[in-house]
Amino acid sequence: MSDCIAVFETTHETLRAEEFFRAQKVPFRPVLRPRGLGASCRMALRFAEEELEKARKAVAEGNLVLKSFHRFDGGAWVKI
């Protein structure tokens, strides 16, 4: 399986997301947002693809402002 990232609108929202990812037991690490993915925030949360459903639940429960989820596929980040 490949890795995924969650891109949020702001740095503040990314920091809030860390709390909800921890609550859902989604192992993640903060990373710099890859270029070309948009959003004003330069950070993203990277996690394993098998954790995607828990990550979606964390976003919903936290009422977080998510820009997008992306999967690393074929050497590029693809929106999912």
N, C-alpha and C positions, 0 to 999 in steps of 0.2 A: 504494500500500500504506500501511497505517497503522502506528503505533508499538505496541510491546508493552512490558510491564514484568514483571520478575520480583520477587516479594515473598518475602522470607525471614523466618524466625522471629525472628532477632535481628540486631542491628547487626553483631556479630562475624561472623555467617554471611554477611551482605551484603559485608563487607570481604573475607572469604575468597573469595566468588564473583567479585569483581573479578579476582583472580589467574587463576582458571580461565576466565573470559570472555576475558581477554587471551591466554591460551594457545591458545584456540580461534579467535582473531582475530575475536571478536565486537565490533564497535564499539558502545560503550555510554556512557551518562553516568549518574552517580548523581543521583537526584532524591528529593524528599520523597514518601513514600508517599501516594497520594490517600486522602482520608478514606473510611471505609466499607469498606475492603478487608481489615480485620482485621490480625492479627499485632502482636506487641509492638514490632517494629522500626518506626521512623519513616522508614526509607530504602527505596529500591527501585532497581533498575537498569533504565533505559529503553534500548530498542534497536529497530531497524527490524524489521518483521514478517518480512522475507525472511531474517533471521538466526535465526529461532526454532529450527530444527533444530540449529544449532550451539550455541545457548544451552542446549537440552535436553541435548546431549552434554556440555557443560561442567558442568552440574549433576550428571549421572550420574558423570562421571569424578572430580569432586571430592567425591562422596558428600555433597553439600550438603543441608541441611534446607530445602527449598523449601516455602513456604506455597502459592503459586499463581503461574501466569502469567495475564496479562490483556492483552486487545487493546482499543485505543481505537476504538470503533465507535458512530457516531451520537451523539457528544457524551458518551459514558459509557464507563467501563472495564468490559469484559465478560470473565468468567473463561473461559479456554480450556483 
